[in-house]
């Protein structure tokens, strides 16, 4: 494992990476896109275990701290998700320059929104897409914001005060910076989240393009790993998987377990890690 900073205009971003042998015919790098805020804190140990197993099987990976969220420069109230998109594009260009020829993505929760927003851009990725693994993904920015604002609503309720997402949005619109779970949130950041690509609409439009194309496009393999205490997939997940299947070679696996992204104590998920690594290593 190596760590480094990459320098972009007016910002430095922190990377954790591992480089496999460059003698492979088509070296592939796996980019990990994490959850946001406290959900990432709850799952950071799982990303660490995943990186270790990837490296043990000879795989290369990169995980970048977004600007303002950790070891990278800046504070969260100084950035937007659209700037994070540009940083990801710059990272992929750098990986292409370093000799990689294709890219995998492991995208968890908010990271899935970032991934599909990146794929939806008119400019093609610097590296061809090889495989995708989704961990408990958000596919709608509105759902992500609703869940994140609920943290503030619950905090206010614990103090005996009532508030709502609408009231919190109004405070942002008035120029206030909201502190939610220790993270400073600005109107600009929230607005940038709302500007992320609507995944459902994008999938429908891309599926329509694929059906009108003269040659059927090769579908990228995609694995959705859903962890739940329920015996079956929810109707919402089933519908999303169906939409993804129109564009991707989609598999879904239901893993029995607690919600590791919100649990009070850190949760071990060995099946999540092994399923991810096995899928990425398959020919």
C-alpha positions in Angstrom: 0.0 0.0 0.0 1.2 3.5 -0.8 -0.2 6.9 0.0 0.4 10.1 -1.9 -1.0 13.5 -2.7 -1.9 14.5 -6.2 -1.9 18.2 -7.1 -4.7 19.7 -9.1 -5.3 23.4 -9.7 -5.7 25.0 -6.2 -6.1 21.7 -4.4 -4.2 18.7 -3.2 -6.0 15.3 -2.9 -4.9 12.4 -0.8 -4.8 8.9 -2.3 -4.3 5.4 -1.0 -3.2 3.0 -3.7 -1.7 -0.4 -4.5 -0.1 -1.1 -7.8 0.0 -4.7 -9.1 2.6 -6.0 -11.5 2.6 -4.0 -14.8 3.4 -7.1 -16.8 -0.3 -7.9 -17.2 -1.6 -7.6 -20.7 -4.4 -5.3 -19.7 -3.7 -3.8 -16.3 -7.0 -2.9 -14.6 -7.3 -0.6 -11.6 -10.1 -0.6 -9.1 -11.4 2.8 -7.9 -13.3 2.8 -4.6 -16.0 5.5 -4.1 -17.1 5.7 -0.5 -20.2 6.7 1.4 -20.6 10.2 2.8 -20.0 11.5 6.3 -20.9 9.2 9.1 -21.8 6.3 6.8 -18.3 6.4 5.5 -16.9 6.3 9.1 -19.0 3.2 9.8 -17.7 1.4 6.7 -14.1 2.6 6.4 -12.9 -0.6 8.0 -14.7 -2.6 5.3 -13.0 -0.6 2.5 -9.7 -1.2 4.2 -10.3 -5.0 4.3 -11.4 -4.9 0.7 -8.3 -3.1 -0.4 -6.2 -5.7 1.5 -7.9 -8.6 -0.3 -7.6 -6.9 -3.6 -3.9 -6.4 -3.2 -3.5 -10.0 -1.9 -5.0 -11.3 -5.2 -2.7 -9.1 -7.3 -5.2 -6.3 -8.0 -4.5 -2.6 -8.2 -6.7 -0.1 -6.4 -7.0 3.6 -5.7 -9.1 5.3 -3.1 -9.2 9.1 -3.0 -10.4 11.3 -0.2 -12.7 13.9 -1.7 -11.7 17.5 -1.2 -12.8 18.8 2.2 -13.5 15.4 3.7 -10.4 14.0 5.3 -6.7 14.1 4.5 -7.2 16.0 1.3 -7.0 19.8 1.4 -9.9 22.0 2.3 -13.1 22.0 4.3 -16.5 20.7 3.2 -18.1 24.1 3.2 -15.5 25.1 0.5 -16.5 22.6 -2.1 -19.3 21.1 -4.1 -20.0 17.6 -5.6 -19.5 19.0 -9.1 -15.9 19.8 -8.1 -15.6 16.2 -6.8 -16.7 15.0 -10.3 -14.0 17.0 -11.9 -11.5 15.6 -9.4 -12.6 12.0 -10.3 -12.2 12.8 -14.0 -8.7 14.1 -13.3 -7.8 11.0 -11.3 -8.9 8.7 -14.1 -6.8 10.7 -16.6 -3.8 10.3 -14.2 -4.4 6.5 -14.0 -4.5 6.3 -17.8 -1.2 8.2 -18.0 0.3 5.7 -15.5 -0.4 2.9 -17.9 -3.7 1.4 -16.8 -6.0 0.3 -19.6 -9.4 -0.3 -17.8 -11.1 0.6 -14.6 -13.4 -1.2 -12.1 -15.5 0.7 -9.6 -16.6 -0.3 -6.1 -19.2 2.3 -5.2 -21.0 2.4 -1.8 -24.1 4.5 -0.9 -23.4 8.1 -2.0 -20.4 6.8 -4.1 -23.0 5.2 -6.4 -24.5 8.6 -7.1 -21.1 9.9 -8.0 -20.3 7.0 -10.2 -23.5 7.1 -12.3 -23.2 10.9 -12.6 -19.7 10.4 -13.9 -20.9 7.8 -16.4 -23.7 10.1 -17.6 -21.4 12.9 -18.7 -21.0 13.4 -22.5 -17.2 13.2 -22.2 -16.1 9.5 -22.2 -14.1 8.2 -19.3 -10.3 8.3 -19.9 -10.3 4.5 -19.1 -12.8 1.9 -20.5 -15.2 0.6 -17.9 -14.6 -3.0 -16.9 -16.7 -4.0 -13.9 -18.9 -2.3 -11.3 -19.7 -3.4 -7.7 -22.4 -1.5 -5.8 -22.7 -1.7 -2.0 -26.2 -0.6 -0.8 -26.3 2.2 -3.4 -28.2 5.4 -3.4 -29.7 6.0 -6.9 -31.6 9.2 -6.2 -30.0 12.3 -4.7 -33.3 13.3 -3.1 -33.2 10.1 -1.1 -29.7 10.8 0.0 -30.5 14.3 1.1 -33.6 13.2 2.9 -31.6 10.6 4.9 -28.9 13.1 5.7 -31.2 15.8 6.8 -33.0 13.3 9.1 -29.8 13.3 11.2 -30.3 17.0 12.0 -34.0 16.5 12.6 -33.3 13.7 15.1 -30.6 15.9 16.8 -33.1 18.7 17.2 -35.7 16.4 18.6 -33.3 15.1 21.2 -32.9 18.7 22.3 -36.7 19.2 22.5 -36.8 21.3 19.4 -38.8 20.6 16.2 -37.6 21.2 12.7 -38.1 19.8 9.2 -36.1 19.3 6.0 -38.0 22.3 4.5 -37.0 24.5 7.5 -33.4 23.3 7.2 -33.4 24.0 3.5 -34.7 27.5 4.2 -31.8 28.2 6.6 -29.4 27.1 3.9 -31.1 29.4 1.4 -30.7 32.3 3.9 -27.0 31.8 3.7 -26.5 29.8 6.9 -24.1 26.9 7.2 -25.7 23.9 8.8 -23.7 21.5 10.9 -25.0 18.0 10.5 -23.3 15.2 12.4 -20.2 17.4 12.6 -20.1 18.3 8.9 -20.7 21.8 7.7 -23.3 21.9 4.9 -23.8 24.9 2.6 -26.5 25.7 0.1 -24.0 25.4 -2.7 -23.1 21.8 -1.7 -26.8 20.8 -1.4 -27.6 22.4 -4.7 -24.7 20.5 -6.4 -26.1 17.2 -5.0 -29.5 18.0 -6.5 -27.7 18.6 -9.8 -26.3 15.0 -9.9 -27.7 12.9 -12.7 -31.1 11.2 -11.9 -30.0 7.6 -12.3 -33.4 6.2 -13.2 -34.0 8.7 -16.0 -30.5 8.2 -17.3 -30.9 4.4 -17.4 -34.2 4.8 -19.4 -32.7 7.2 -21.9 -29.6 5.0 -22.4 -31.7 1.9 -22.8 -33.7 3.6 -25.5 -30.5 4.6 -27.3 -29.2 1.0 -27.0 -32.4 -0.4 -28.6 -32.2 2.0 -31.6 -28.5 1.3 -32.2 -27.6 -0.8 -35.2 -25.2 -2.9 -33.2 -26.0 -4.0 -29.6 -23.6 -2.6 -27.1 -21.6 -4.9 -24.9 -23.0 -4.7 -21.3 -20.6 -4.0 -18.5 -20.8 -6.6 -15.7 -22.4 -5.1 -12.5 -22.9 -6.7 -9.1 -25.3 -5.2 -6.6 -24.6 -6.4 -3.1 -27.6 -5.8 -0.8 -27.2 -6.4 2.9 -30.4 -6.8 4.8 -32.1 -8.6 7.8 -35.1 -9.3 5.5 -35.4 -12.6 3.6 -36.1 -11.0 0.2 -35.1 -8.0 -1.8 -37.4 -5.0 -1.4 -39.6 -4.0 -4.3 -37.6 -0.8 -4.6 -34.4 -2.7 -5.0 -36.0 -5.1 -7.5 -37.2 -2.3 -9.7 -33.8 -0.6 -9.6 -32.1 -3.8 -10.6 -34.5 -4.2 -13.5 -33.6 -0.7 -14.7 -29.9 -1.4 -14.4 -30.3 -4.7 -16.3 -31.3 -2.8 -19.4 -27.9 -1.3 -19.6 -25.6 -3.5 -17.5 -25.0 -7.2 -17.2 -26.5 -7.1 -13.7 -26.4 -9.6 -10.9 -27.8 -9.0 -7.4 -26.8 -10.9 -4.2 -28.8 -10.6 -1.0 -26.5 -10.9 2.1 -27.9 -11.5 5.5 -26.6 -9.0 8.0 -27.1 -5.8 9.9 -26.9 -2.3 8.2 -23.2 -1.8 8.5 -23.4 1.8 7.2 -25.6 2.9 10.2 -24.9 0.4 13.0 -23.8 1.8 16.4 -20.8 -0.6 16.5 -18.6 -1.5 13.6 -20.0 -4.5 11.8 -17.9 -7.3 10.2 -19.1 -8.3 6.7 -16.7 -11.0 5.4 -19.3 -12.1 2.7 -19.5 -8.6 1.4 -15.7 -8.4 0.9 -15.3 -11.9 -0.5 -18.2 -11.5 -3.0 -16.7 -8.2 -4.2 -13.2 -9.5 -4.7 -14.4 -12.8 -6.3 -16.5 -10.9 -8.8 -13.7 -8.5 -9.8 -11.3 -11.4 -10.2 -13.5 -13.5 -12.4 -12.5 -13.7 -16.0 
